[in-house]
Amino acid sequence: MSLRRRLFSSCIMMMCSVVVTEGEAFAAHSGKHQPHRKAATAQKASKPAATGPAAASRNQIEARSKAEELSVTGQQHNAGGGLLVRQTAPVSVSEVSRAYISKQVSTISPTQLIASLPGVQAGNEGPINTETETMHIRGLDQTQIGFLFEGVPVSDAFSYAPWASSMVDNENLASVKVTQGSVDLTAPLYNADGAIVSMQEIRPSDKVGGYIDLSGGTHSLQKEFLRLNTGEIGHSDVRAFASFSHSAANLWRGPGNVERYHVDANVEKRWAPNSSSDIVFGYTRSHQNIYRNPSLAQWNQNGTSFNYDGKYTEGDTNYYKINERFTNVIFGAIHNDFKLSRELTLHVEPYTTFQSGPNNYGSTIPITGGYLGTQRYDVLDGYEGQSGKVTVESVHPWKQNTSGFTTNLDWKTSHNTLSLFYWYSYGGHTEFQNQYALSSGGNWSYAQKYLTANGIRVTGYQENTIQQVNAIGIDDKLSLLGGKLLLDAGFKASMASVSATQNLPGADPYKAGKNYFEPTPQFLASYHITKADQVYMNATTSYRLPAGWSPYVPQYSMTSATPSSTPAKNLGAEYFIGEEVGFRHNGPINISASWFHYNLTNHQISSSSYLPGTSVLISTQIAAGGEEAWGFQGEVGTRPWHHISAYASGQFLHTRIGNNVDAGTDYLPTKGKQDPGAPKWSGAIGLTYDDSVYFGNFNFRYQGQQYSTLMNDQKIPGYVTADLNIGRTLPSFHTRIHPKVMLNLVNMGGVNYLSSISGFGLTAVKQKGIFGNTVNASTPTYVVGSAFTAMATVSADF
C-alpha cells in the first residue's frame, strides 16, 4: 500500500474515531493561522495625583501590587517561567514567551532560545554567532525545518540554512513558537518537512519611550542596544519603533573575531478595529572568522584547541585570516489585516529579502596543468615559466534575492471558518569564485587581479539558479458542540520550477532543472473534555524541494576534470506523512504530551565536506531513500508558586532507515539503522524565580548520543549543559527610567563537548558493500559546543 493511500486511510480512521460528548460550551481556536493581534491600550481618565512622602510610598506599593497582579495574571497562560505557553491548536506546539527570552543572553540566536523545548536539539557553537547553525527537531535537520519571522520565510531560499540571527535582535522578540510535527498549510514554505520555527516581533508602544542595554563578558563579548518608540503620532493611530545594535566578541576557540551590526524597525497603522498594517524592516551586516569543524580523530587529539592557525606559513590554507564570512541581509515586509465585513477578513503580506556574501576560504591552485571545468589549462596568466601551486584567498561572492506575497481570505460564520489562500515566490541566486594570490606573509587585497587562465576566471563553479513557487489551497474549520469539538480539513497544491546553470567549460549538464507539483492534504481534530483538558489528533503532509544548486549541476575543483560533486540521480522532492495524538491539561500544573509517527520518502540529508587540501566547504546531498520515525514527547510547567515556576520536557525518538543506500560503487546495508543526528533520548529542566524585583532562571539540558553515519559506525556521546541567569530590578526613584542588572552564565560547568554533526557520512570505515564492491570511508565533521561564557548586562526602560 502506498504511503499516500495510507495517509488517506489514517484520515478516515481519525474522523471515524472522534468521540463526541455533550458538555459545557466554550470557545476553542485552531491556531493554524493567526493574523497579528495588536495590543491596543485603552485610554483611561486619570485621577488627581496625591502628594507627599506617604502618598508617594502608597503609590509605589500600589504600583508594585498592580505589577505583580498583572504578572501573575499574565502567567496563568505562561507557565514554566515562560517556557510553556498555553496552546489550543490540534497539533504539537511549544513556545517561549517574552518572559523567558528577556532573562537569556541577548547575543544568542533564536535557535538557542528554544533549546529546552521538547524535541529540539540546537547545536550551540558560541555565545554569539553570525553563521547558519545546526539543529534538529524530531530527527529533522535545519534544512527540513521551516523558519518564519512575522509570517515570512527567513531561511536561505536555496540551501535552506536558517538565517534566524540575522532577522531580529532578541530584545525585539515577543515569542518563538515551535510546531514540532506538522506544517501549517498557509505557511509560505517549500522546505519544511514536519516542523516550523515561527518568530514574532514586539509591537510598537502606544507611548513615547525606549529601551537600552549594555553588555560585556568573557571572550571580549559585548553588545550595545537601543530602541526608541514614537508612541502614537498625533491622533493618527500610527506607531513605530526603531532599534540599533552592535555586538562583537573574540572566537572562544582559536584566533579571530565576530562582529555584527543590526537594525530593526516597525511602523504600525491601525485603520479600524481588527484592521491594521505593519511595515517590518531589518538590516544586518556581519563578519566572522570561521570555526573549523573537527573530525572525531581531530577532536580526540586536540579537543577545543583545534581551529584555524594563528600564524601564516608558506602554503598554509588553514590560516585564520583567510577563512572568514561576510553576511549582508536586508529584509522587508508589509503585513495587512483588513476586516472587510462581519464574516470576511483579508490578510495580505508582500515581502522581500536580499542576502549577499562573500564567503572566503584558503585554497591552492595549480600553476600548470590545472582545470577550468573539464578543460585543462597550460599555465596561469602571469605565471609563465613557473610551476607548483599558488596559495590563494578563495573569495566566493554570492548574492540572492527572494520576493513574494501571501494572501488569505477567511469567511467566518457561527460554526464554520472557510479560508482560501495563495502564495507566490520568486528567487534568484548567483555564485562564483575569485582566487587572489597570497603574499609571503599571508596577505592579499581586492586591488590585486584575481587569477585567470587564458583570460578566463579560475573558479570551481559559476552558477545561476532561478526558482519560482505558486501555491494555492483551501482550509475549512468546523466548530461543533458549542465549540468543544473542532474538525479541520485542508488541501494545498504547490507548483514549483527550478532552473540552474553551470557556466564552466565542459560542465555536464550545463543546464538542468525540474518542475514540481506537490499536493499536501491535512486533517486535524481536537476535543475539549473540560475547560482545562483537551485531546487532539492529526494526519498531515508536507514536502521539501532539493536543497541548493548542487543537486542540479556539477561543481569542480581546479585539480581534476572529475567533478567534486555531481548532480543527484533523483531530483524528486522529499515527502513527509505524519500523524500525532496529543493531550493537554491547563491548571496549576500544565501538561502537554503527544505520540507521533512519520514517514519520509526520497529522504535527502544535507551535508558538507572540505575539498581535499583546502578549507573550502562544499555542499553535498546524501540520498537516504526512506525513513520512518515514531516517539513520545512531553512538557510540564507550573504556574508561579511563591514566585517560583518549574519546567521539564523530554522526548523519546526511534528512527529507522527504510532501505539500503546507494554508495556509488555499491549498496551499503543501512536498512534498519538509526537515522544520523537523531538521539533517542533528550530532555531539559528549568527553574525560574521572579518577584518583580529579584529574578533568576536555571536551565539544565541533556542530549543523547548521535550517529554521524548511515551505517551507525561512528557517533558522538551524549552530553549535559547548564545555564544560570540572575538579576535585579533597580529602584526608579520616581522617574520614567526603570533600570535592571543581570548576570548570565552559559555552560556554567565548562563542559567540552561536540554538540552536533556538520558533515554526515555513509560509513566511517572502509568496507565491502552488498555486492562485494569496496566502499571507501567518509570522514564526518562536528560542531564544537560553546565554552563557558559569563555576561553582565545593565538595561533600562524609559
C-alpha positions, 0 to 999 in steps of 0.5 A: 500500500502506498504511503499516500493511500495510507495517509488517506486511510489514517484520515478516515480512521481519525474522523471515524474515531472522534468521540463526541460528548455533550458538555459545557460550551466554550470557545476553542481556536485552531491556531493554524493561522493567526493574523497579528493581534495588536495590543491596543491600550485603552485610554483611561481618565486619570485621577488627581495625583496625591502628594507627599512622602506617604502618598508617594510610598502608597503609590509605589506599593500600589504600583508594585501590587498592580505589577505583580497582579498583572504578572501573575495574571499574565502567567496563568497562560505562561507557565514554566517561567515562560517556557510553556505557553498555553496552546489550543491548536490540534497539533504539537506546539511549544513556545517561549514567551517574552518572559523567558527570552528577556532573562537569556543572553541577548547575543544568542540566536533564536535557535538557542532560545528554544533549546529546552523545548521538547524535541529540539536539539540546537547545536550551540557553537558560541555565545554569539554567532553570525553563521547558519547553525545546526539543529534538529527537531524530531530527527529533522535537520535545519534544512527540513525545518521551516523558519518564519519571522512575522509570517515570512520565510527567513531561511536561505531560499536555496540551501535552506540554512536558517538565517534566524540571527540575522532577522531580529535582535532578541530584545525585539522578540515577543515569542518563538513558537515551535510546531514540532510535527506538522506544517501549517498549510498557509505557511509560505514554505517549500522546505519544511518537512514536519516542523516550523520555527515561527518568530514574532516581533514586539509591537510598537508602544502606544507611548513615547519611550525606549529601551537600552542595554549594555553588555560585556563578558568573557571572550571580549563579548559585548553588545550595545542596544537601543530602541526608541518608540514614537508612541502614537503620532498625533491622533493618527493611530500610527506607531513605530519603533526603531532599534540599533545594535552592535555586538562583537566578541573574540572566537572562544576557540582559536584566533579571530573575531565576530562582529555584527551590526543590526537594525530593526524597525516597525511602523504600525497603522491601525485603520479600524478595529481588527484592521491594521498594517505593519511595515517590518524592516531589518538590516544586518551586516556581519563578519566572522572568522570561521570555526573549523569543524573537527573530525572525531580523530581531530577532536580526540587529539586536540579537543577545543584547541583545534581551529584555524592557525594563528600564524601564516606559513608558506602554503598554509590554507588553514590560516585564520585570516583567510577563512572568514564570512561576510553576511549582508541581509536586508529584509522587508515586509508589509503585513495587512489585516483588513476586516472587510465585513462581519464574516470576511477578513483579508490578510495580505503580506508582500515581502522581500529579502536580499542576502549577499556574501562573500564567503572566503576560504584558503585554497591552492591552485595549480600553476600548470596543468590545472582545470577550468571545468573539464578543460585543462589549462597550460599555465596561469596568466602571469605565471609563465615559466613557473610551476607548483601551486599558488596559495590563494584567498578563495573569495566566493561572492554570492548574492540572492534575492527572494520576493513574494506575497501571501494572501488569505481570505477567511469567511467566518460564520457561527460554526464554520471558518472557510479560508482560501489562500495563495502564495507566490515566490520568486528567487534568484541566486548567483555564485562564483569564485575569485582566487587572489594570490597570497603574499609571503606573509599571508596577505592579499587585497581586492586591488590585486587581479584575481587569477585567470587562465587564458583570460578566463576566471579560475573558479570551481563553479559559476552558477545561476539558479532561478526558482519560482513557487505558486501555491494555492489551497483551501482550509475549512474549520468546523466548530461543533458542540458549542465549540468543544469539538473542532474538525479541520480539513485542508488541501494545498497544491504547490507548483514549483520550477527550478532552473540552474546553470553551470557556466564552466567549460565542459560542465555536464549538464550545463543546464538542468532543472525540474518542475514540481507539483506537490499536493499536501492534504491535512486533517486535524481534530481536537476535543475539549473534555473540560475547560482545562483538558483537551485531546487532539489528533492529526494526519498531515503532509508536507514536502521539501524541494532539493536543497541548493544548486548542487543537486542540479549541476556539477561543481569542480575543483581546479585539480581534476576534470572529475567533478567534486560533486555531481548532480543527484540521480533523483531530483524528486522532492522529499515527502513527509506523512505524519500523524500525532495524538496529543493531550493537554491539561491547563491548571496549576500544573500544565501538561502537554504530551503527544505520540507521533509517527512519520514517514519520509520518502526520497529522504535527502540529508544535507551535508558538507565536506572540505575539498581535499587540501583546502578549507573550502566547504562544499555542499553535498546531498546524501540520498537516504531513500526512506525513513520512518520515525515514531516517539513520545514527547512531553512538557510540564510547567507550573504556574508561579508558586511563591514566585517560583515556576518549574519546567521539564520536557523530554522526548523519546525518538526511534528512527529507522532507515527504510532501505539500503543506500546507494554508495556509488560503487555499491549498496551499503546495508543501512536498512534498519539503522538509526537515522544520523543526528537523531538521539533517542533520548533528550530532555531539559529542566528549568527553574525560574524565580521572579518577584518583580524585583529579584529574578533568576532562571536555571536551565539544565539540558541533556542530549543523547548520543548521535550517529554521524553515519548511515551505517551507525559506525561512528557517533558522538556521546551524549552530553549535559549543559547548564545555564544560570541567569540572575538579576535585579530590578533597580529602584526608579526613584520616581522617574520614567527610567526603570533600570535592571542588572543581570548576570548570565552564565552559559555552560556554567560547568565548562563542559567540552563537548561536540554538540552536533554533526556538520558533515554526515557520512555513509560509513566511517570505515572502509568496507565491502558493500552488498555486492562485494564492491569496496566502499571507501570511508567518509570522514564526518565533521562536528560542531564544537559546543560553546565554552563557558561564557559569563555576561553582565548586562545593565538595561533600562526602560524609559 
